[in-house]
Amino acid sequence: MESAAARAAVPSAGAPAEDGRTRDRVSSLLLEHGPQTAAELAGRLGISPAAVRRHLDGLVAAGHVAELAKPRSGQSTFGVAAAERQRGRRDTEREAPGGQRGRGRPARRFALTDAGRESFPHAYDDLALTALRFVAEHGGPDAVRAVAEQQLSGLAQRCSTAVESALEEAESGAGEVDRAQVLAVALTAEGYAATASAISSGGQLCQHHCPVAHVAAEFPQLCEAETAVISRLVGTHVQRLATIAHGDGICTTHIPAQLALRAGLRAGNKATPARPVPAGRAAPSGAGASTRTTPSIDRERTPA
């Protein structure tokens, strides 16, 4: 017969969910009350400090919580020095139930990281919509377009650098490179979960996530600016077939066949692939790209 100790050692089916709820409560307490010791958290949660430390270890491993470094010259990490002084506390309490003070080495204190704070609800979309509505009311559509282009300028520069580096490697004999694939990897690093694939009429760049979908649904200038960035990076006019902001499941951009060709040999000669146009510069007419800052975007809805 199974002993009681053995049964207790086996976690119940609801343990993972319960652990998740407790860790959420730990994070909430750190958000509400600032840096705390395991003993302080245990007192507020009504569980043992050992149990709290187990949850803290999990949160630390996930990058949501970090142990504060020992203060130097009266300063703490994570910008909590002012809060600590305001509380009039010193890191001299031992980890004892109820947070009782005593002699010994300073207790370990824990605080939320930026990633931990990001896990809580934010109103960024509402803030962005409010700001763009104000811009649209006072500056018109062109002002909104300028904001969109400015917002995407950093992404354009980083992706341009990635594509440029890949093309230079290809020219140095490192092998062929598919610019759409390179761009997909760069966009994925920016949070777009992008993929690229070849089709009979050229290539497709698909973005499975849009960080600004809710805002772009009201202000299509964001989609237009993003498509213009893709156009500059591949060096030709592209066609946006679908967007998440307009209710499609994926943002899909079509790249014409002649620009979907890989850098390498063409008809026995080494090809010189079109360079991506650096952010902020219009493509030269010889590259086949539109010379407008924001080219017109052909968009077709995919069949339902």
N, C-alpha and C positions, 0 to 999 in steps of 0.2 A: 504494500500500500504506500502511496506517495506521502511523504511527510509534509507537515505544514510549512516547514522551512523551504522545502523544494517548491511547493506551490507558490509561496511568496516571492521566490526568486524569478518566477516566470511572469513577465509583464503582461498585463491584461490587454485585450484588443483595443480598449479605449485609451491606453497609456499615451501613444503618440499624440492624439488629439488633446489630451489633458496637458501634456508637456507643452504643446504649442500655445494653449491658453495661458499657462503659467508664464511662459516666456513673454507673451504679449503683455501680461500684467507687470512683469519686471521692467520691460521697456517703457511702459506707460509711467511707472513710478520714477524711472530715471529722467524721463521727459518732464514730469511735473515737479519733482523735487531736486533735480540736479544730481551731481555725483554722490554716490552712497557706497557704504560698505555692505558686505553680504549680511552682516548682523542687522543693520538698519533696514534692509529690504526684507529680511526674515520677519522682523517685528511688525512691519506693515502688512505682510502677506499672511502671517500666522502660520508659517512653516519653519522648518529648521534651517539654520545657516548652511548646513551641509547640502541640503536640497537646493538652496538658492545658488550655492557655488556651482552645483552641477548645471543649472540653467544658465548661469553666467558663462561657464566654459563653452556651452553651445552657442551662445550669442557672440562670444569673442571669436570662436571658430568661423562663424558666419560673417564676421566683419561688422556686426551691428553695435558691438560694445567693445570698449578698450579699457585696460587698466590705466589709471592716471600715473604718470611718472611722478617721482618724489619731487616736491616743489624745490626750486632753487631760488634763493634770494627772495623768498616770499611769493614766487610765481608758480602757478600750476599750468598744466597743458589744457588744450581745448578751450582756452579763453575763459576759464572758470575762476581766475584769480580774484576778479572783482566780486563775484558771487560768494566766494569763500570768505573774503574779508567782510562782506556785508553780513554774512551769517556769524562772523566772529569765531569761526572754528579753526582748529588746527588738526592736522592729520596725526593725532596722538592717541586716538581711542583704540582699544583692543576689540577684536571681534568677539564680543560677548553678547548674550541675549539682552535685548532692550537697548543696545548701544551704550552700555555703561562704560565710563572712562576707567582707565587703569594704566599701570606702568607696563612698558614693553615696547616692541617695535611698532611703528605706525601701522594701522590697519590698511589693507588694500582697498582702494576706492575705485569705483567703476563709473564710466560715463558713456553716453551714447556717442557714436561716431556720426559723421555726416551721412553715411549709408543707413545707419539706424534711424536717423531723423527722416530720411527720405521714405521710409516705410510707412510713415504716418500720412494721413490725407493732406493734400495740398489744394490750393485754389488757383494754380498757375493758369489754367485755361480761362477761368473767369477774369483774372487780372489781364491776360493777353487780349481777350475779347474787349474788355473795357478800354484798354489803351488803344487798340486799333479802331474801335468805334469813334473814339475821340479824334484820332488822326484823320479818319475818313470824313468826319463832320467838318473839321477845320482845314484840312488840306486836300481832300478829294482822293480819288482812286490812285493818282500818280504818287501821292505821298505814302499811301499804303504800300504801293509797289516798291518804293524806295526803302521802306522799313523791311520788307520781305527780302530784298536783295542784300541789304546790310546784314540781316540776321543769318543769311546763308553764306556770307562771304568767307567766314572761317572754315566752314565745311568744304566749300569749293576749293580753297587753298590746300587743305589737307588731302583731299581726294586727288587734286591735280598733281601734288607731289608724289603720291603713290603710283599713279598711272605713268608719270614721267620716269620714275625710277625703273619701273617694269620695262618700259620701252628701251631705255638705255642698256639694261641688262640683255635684252634681246639683240640689240645691235652689236653688242660686244661678243656675241656668239654663245650666249648662255642658253639659247633655245627660243622657240616661238612663244609668243604671249598673246593672250586673248584680252583685249582692253576691257571688254564688257565684264569678263570674269574678275579682272583686277579691280575694276570700279565696284563690283558687287562686294568684294571683300572689304574694300575701304568703307563702303556705306554700312556694311554690317558692323564694323567697328564703331560707327556713329550711332548705332541703335536702330537701323532700318531693317535688319534681318533680310538682306538682299540676296538674290540668286540671279544667275544669268544662264541662258540656254540658247542654242542655235535652232532656228527654224528655216523652212525652205526659202522664205523671203528675206532672211537676214538673221537678226538676233533679237532676243527679248531680255530686258532687265526688269526683274520683278522685286518689289519691295513689300514684304509681308507685314511690315509694321510701319506706322506713320506717327512720329512723336507729336505732331501738331494737327492731327486729323480733325479734332473738334473745332479748332480755330480756322483751319483751311476750309471747312464746310461753309463758313460764312464769308471768308475772304479768300477767293480762288487765286488771288495774287501770289499766295504762298506756293501753291502748286505750280503756277506759271514760272515763278523764280526758280523753283527746284528743277523743273524741266529744262529751263535755260542753262542751268549749271551742268546737267547731264549732256546737253547739246554741245556746250563748249568743251567738255572733257573728251567726248568722242570725236569732235571736230566736224560734225555735220548736223543737219536738221534731223530731229527725232520726232516721233509721234506718240503722244500719251494716249493709250488705249483705254485705261481705266484708272480710277483713283479710289482709295479708301474713303477720302473725304466726301466723295459723291455716292457712297453706299456700296461700292464694289468691294470684294473681299481682299483684293490685292492691287497695289499700284503697279501697272504694267506699262512699260515704255518700249516701243518698237524702234529698233536700230536698222536702217536700210542695209541690204546685202553687201554693197560695196564697202561699207565701213565696218562690217562685221568680220571682214577678212583678217586673218592673223598676220602679224609682222613676220617676215621671212622671205622666202624666195618666190618670185613671180616670173614665170616664163624664163627661168634660169638666171635671173638677175636678182641681186639683193635689193629688196624694196626699202624705201624710206617711208615708214608709216607716218601719217599725219600726227602732229604733236597735239596733245591736249592744250587748249588755250588757257593760259594762266588766269586765275580769277581776276575779274575787274577789267579784262581786255576783250574786245570783240575779236572774233576770228577773222582772219584775212579772207577775202572773197575767194581766193584760190583754194582754200581748205574746204569749201563747200558749206560752211556754216553761215548762219544768219549773222549779219553785222549789227543787228539791233541788240540793245542791252537785254531786252526781254522779247525773244522771237514769238511770233504767233504760234499757238499750240494747237495742232490738230488733235482732236480727241474724239474717239468713238467708244460708245458704250458696248461692252461685250454682251452677247446675247444672254438673257436670263436663263 
